[in-house]
Amino acid sequence: MKTKLTLVLGLTFAFTLLILPGIASADVFLKQKQHTDGVEMMGHTQPEKDLITTVWITEDKACSDNEEQSTIIRLDKGITYLLDHKKKTYMILNVDLSKVSSSTNSEVDKEEIEQFQSMMNHMMRLEISIKPTGEKQKIGKWNCEKYTQKVVTGMGSMNTEIWATDQIRINHDVYTKFAAAMFASVPGMQNMVDSITREMQKVKGVSVLTKTTSELMGQTITSSTELLEAKEGKAPAGIFDLPSGYKKVEMRRRGMHD
């Protein structure tokens, strides 16, 4: 089922999000190169993929954008927009942290949520551990330190090599809200937000390079994320708003029939 493949890949991406930097006093711009090797799972093939992703983060908003999709987090509204640029559609998820026990809205089919919840409950028998190695290396223009991360779930494991730098000014406390909001928007993840973010706080500084090998559902998925640019500035006007001409869709249509 393509839905399960999407969730597996999405879970890997979610952990990558947790090791992105927090924000400084100004808006922060990030440019990243994301690579995922090809994988075949349950009769569906995900080809090898390289994407350039740009990210803007403010005190209460964040936008991650590439040629295929965008994720807009609006903590000021308690929602996340998921945009599909090819189909010009969007989906809404509720990320109001005061209501994570019911992180859905009228646009999400209840039966679909129950299916996701059942699968995520199995997947989310999760243990995560991060250890500093003391190993240092210069990557690009940043002096980095290496960490190892191991995630064990009910469906497999993910091993990640993290290279982080303390040369970029950050505010970890603010970014924790974004990490929590991202996980709270995924059915089955609500009860794990605190433990995951506490472990992720062991990484000191900004992630410059991550390399992940995932063994999930009998398949090996390798991916990497490299920071190409980081700077402070002013987010472009309108970047956290829905673009015109996009049609709202329900989770069933996007996840089950594409």
C-alpha positions as CSV (number, residue, x, y, z in Angstrom):
1,M,0.0,0.0,0.0
2,K,1.4,3.3,-1.0
3,T,0.2,4.9,2.1
4,K,2.5,2.8,4.2
5,L,5.5,3.5,2.0
6,T,4.7,7.2,2.3
7,L,4.5,7.0,6.1
8,V,7.8,5.1,6.4
9,L,9.6,7.7,4.3
10,G,7.8,10.4,6.2
11,L,8.9,9.0,9.5
12,T,12.5,9.1,8.4
13,F,12.0,12.7,7.3
14,A,10.4,13.6,10.6
15,F,13.5,12.5,12.6
16,T,15.6,14.6,10.2
17,L,13.4,17.6,11.1
18,L,14.3,17.2,14.7
19,I,17.9,17.8,14.1
20,L,17.4,20.9,12.1
21,P,18.5,24.1,13.9
22,G,16.4,26.2,16.1
23,I,16.1,29.9,15.4
24,A,17.9,33.0,16.5
25,S,16.3,36.4,17.2
26,A,15.9,37.1,13.4
27,D,14.2,34.9,10.9
28,V,16.5,32.1,9.7
29,F,17.0,30.8,6.2
30,L,18.3,27.3,5.4
31,K,19.2,25.7,2.2
32,Q,19.6,21.9,2.2
33,K,20.3,19.1,-0.3
34,Q,18.3,16.0,0.5
35,H,19.1,12.7,-1.1
36,T,17.1,9.4,-0.8
37,D,18.2,6.2,-2.5
38,G,15.6,4.3,-4.5
39,V,13.5,1.6,-2.7
40,E,10.8,-0.9,-3.6
41,M,8.2,-1.7,-0.9
42,M,4.9,-3.6,-1.0
43,G,4.8,-3.4,-4.8
44,H,5.5,0.3,-5.0
45,T,8.8,1.8,-6.3
46,Q,10.3,5.0,-4.9
47,P,13.0,6.1,-7.3
48,E,16.3,7.7,-6.3
49,K,15.7,11.3,-5.5
50,D,17.7,14.5,-5.0
51,L,15.9,17.7,-3.8
52,I,17.0,21.1,-2.9
53,T,14.9,22.3,0.0
54,T,14.7,25.8,1.4
55,V,13.5,26.5,4.9
56,W,12.4,29.7,6.6
57,I,11.8,29.8,10.4
58,T,10.4,32.6,12.6
59,E,9.2,32.7,16.2
60,D,5.8,31.2,15.4
61,K,6.0,30.0,11.7
62,A,8.1,27.7,9.5
63,C,8.0,26.8,5.9
64,S,9.9,24.0,4.2
65,D,9.7,24.1,0.4
66,N,11.1,22.1,-2.6
67,E,9.9,21.5,-6.2
68,E,7.6,18.7,-5.2
69,Q,6.0,19.8,-1.9
70,S,5.9,22.3,0.9
71,T,5.1,22.1,4.6
72,I,3.9,25.2,6.3
73,I,3.7,25.2,10.1
74,R,1.6,27.9,11.7
75,L,1.9,27.7,15.4
76,D,0.0,31.0,15.6
77,K,-3.0,29.2,14.1
78,G,-2.3,25.7,15.4
79,I,-2.3,24.1,12.0
80,T,0.1,22.7,9.4
81,Y,-0.5,22.9,5.6
82,L,0.8,20.1,3.4
83,L,1.1,21.2,-0.2
84,D,1.5,19.0,-3.3
85,H,2.9,21.3,-6.0
86,K,2.4,18.9,-8.9
87,K,-1.3,18.4,-8.2
88,K,-1.8,21.9,-6.8
89,T,-3.6,20.5,-3.7
90,Y,-3.2,21.0,0.0
91,M,-4.2,19.2,3.2
92,I,-4.6,20.6,6.7
93,L,-3.4,19.0,9.9
94,N,-4.2,20.3,13.4
95,V,-1.0,20.9,15.4
96,D,-2.6,22.7,18.4
97,L,-0.5,21.3,21.2
98,S,-3.3,21.8,23.7
99,K,-5.4,19.4,21.6
100,V,-2.9,16.7,20.6
101,S,-5.2,13.9,21.8
102,S,-7.5,14.7,18.9
103,S,-5.1,16.1,16.3
104,T,-7.5,16.0,13.4
105,N,-10.1,18.3,11.9
106,S,-13.2,18.1,9.7
107,E,-11.1,17.6,6.6
108,V,-9.5,14.3,7.7
109,D,-11.6,11.1,7.3
110,K,-12.1,9.4,10.7
111,E,-11.8,5.9,9.2
112,E,-8.4,6.8,7.6
113,I,-7.2,8.2,10.9
114,E,-8.1,5.0,12.7
115,Q,-6.1,3.0,10.1
116,F,-3.1,5.4,10.5
117,Q,-3.5,5.2,14.3
118,S,-3.4,1.4,14.3
119,M,-0.3,1.2,12.1
120,M,1.5,4.0,14.0
121,N,0.8,2.4,17.4
122,H,2.7,-0.6,16.0
123,M,5.5,1.5,14.5
124,M,5.8,3.7,17.5
125,R,7.0,1.1,20.0
126,L,10.1,3.3,19.8
127,E,13.4,3.7,21.5
128,I,15.8,6.5,20.6
129,S,19.3,7.1,21.8
130,I,21.9,9.7,20.8
131,K,25.6,9.6,21.8
132,P,28.4,12.1,21.1
133,T,31.5,10.5,19.7
134,G,34.0,13.3,20.3
135,E,35.0,13.0,16.7
136,K,35.5,16.4,14.9
137,Q,35.7,17.3,11.2
138,K,35.2,20.4,9.1
139,I,32.3,20.0,6.7
140,G,31.9,22.9,4.2
141,K,32.7,26.0,6.1
142,W,31.6,24.7,9.5
143,N,33.6,22.9,12.2
144,C,31.5,19.9,13.3
145,E,31.2,17.3,15.9
146,K,29.9,13.8,15.3
147,Y,26.9,12.2,17.0
148,T,25.3,8.7,16.5
149,Q,21.6,8.3,16.7
150,K,19.8,4.9,16.9
151,V,16.0,4.6,16.6
152,V,14.3,1.3,17.1
153,T,10.6,1.0,16.3
154,G,8.1,-1.8,16.0
155,M,8.8,-1.9,12.2
156,G,12.5,-1.7,12.1
157,S,15.5,0.6,13.0
158,M,17.2,3.7,11.8
159,N,20.8,4.5,12.3
160,T,22.0,8.1,11.7
161,E,25.3,9.8,11.7
162,I,24.9,13.4,12.7
163,W,27.5,16.1,12.1
164,A,26.6,19.3,14.0
165,T,28.2,22.7,14.4
166,D,28.0,25.3,17.1
167,Q,29.1,28.1,14.8
168,I,25.5,29.1,13.9
169,R,23.5,31.0,16.4
170,I,20.4,29.2,17.6
171,N,17.6,29.1,20.1
172,H,16.9,25.5,21.0
173,D,13.9,26.3,23.2
174,V,12.0,27.9,20.3
175,Y,12.7,25.1,17.9
176,T,11.5,22.5,20.3
177,K,8.0,23.9,19.7
178,F,8.3,23.2,16.0
179,A,9.6,19.7,16.6
180,A,6.7,19.0,19.0
181,A,4.2,20.4,16.5
182,M,5.5,18.3,13.7
183,F,5.2,15.1,15.7
184,A,1.9,16.0,17.3
185,S,0.4,16.2,13.8
186,V,1.1,12.5,13.1
187,P,-1.4,10.1,14.5
188,G,0.2,7.8,17.1
189,M,3.1,10.2,17.9
190,Q,1.5,12.5,20.4
191,N,2.6,10.6,23.5
192,M,6.2,10.4,22.4
193,V,7.0,14.1,21.7
194,D,8.6,14.8,25.1
195,S,10.9,11.8,25.2
196,I,12.0,12.3,21.6
197,T,12.8,16.0,21.9
198,R,14.6,15.5,25.2
199,E,17.0,13.0,23.5
200,M,17.4,15.3,20.5
201,Q,18.6,18.1,22.8
202,K,21.8,16.2,23.2
203,V,22.9,17.4,19.8
204,K,24.7,20.7,20.4
205,G,24.2,23.1,17.6
206,V,23.0,22.9,14.0
207,S,23.0,19.8,12.0
208,V,25.2,20.2,8.9
209,L,25.2,16.7,7.6
210,T,23.1,13.6,8.4
211,K,23.4,10.1,6.9
212,T,20.7,7.7,7.7
213,T,20.3,3.9,7.0
214,S,16.8,2.6,7.8
215,E,15.9,-1.0,8.0
216,L,12.1,-0.8,7.9
217,M,9.5,-3.5,6.9
218,G,12.3,-5.7,5.4
219,Q,13.7,-2.9,3.2
220,T,16.8,-0.8,3.5
221,I,16.4,2.9,2.9
222,T,19.4,5.2,2.8
223,S,19.2,9.0,2.9
224,S,21.2,12.1,3.6
225,T,20.6,15.8,4.3
226,E,23.4,18.4,3.8
227,L,23.2,22.0,4.9
228,L,24.4,24.2,2.0
229,E,23.6,27.6,3.4
230,A,22.4,29.2,6.7
231,K,21.8,32.9,7.3
232,E,19.6,35.4,9.1
233,G,17.2,37.6,7.3
234,K,13.6,38.5,6.8
235,A,11.2,35.8,5.5
236,P,9.5,36.8,2.2
237,A,6.0,38.2,2.5
238,G,3.3,35.6,2.0
239,I,5.6,32.6,2.3
240,F,3.6,31.2,5.2
241,D,0.2,31.6,3.4
242,L,-1.5,29.2,1.1
243,P,-0.8,30.0,-2.6
244,S,-3.7,30.8,-4.8
245,G,-5.1,28.1,-7.1
246,Y,-4.5,25.2,-4.8
247,K,-7.5,22.9,-4.0
248,K,-8.1,21.5,-0.5
249,V,-8.2,17.7,-0.3
250,E,-8.9,15.1,2.4
251,M,-6.3,12.7,3.7
252,R,-8.0,9.7,2.0
253,R,-7.7,11.2,-1.4
254,R,-4.1,12.2,-1.0
255,G,-2.8,9.2,0.8
256,M,-4.8,6.3,-0.5
257,H,-5.5,6.8,-4.1
258,D,-2.4,8.6,-5.5
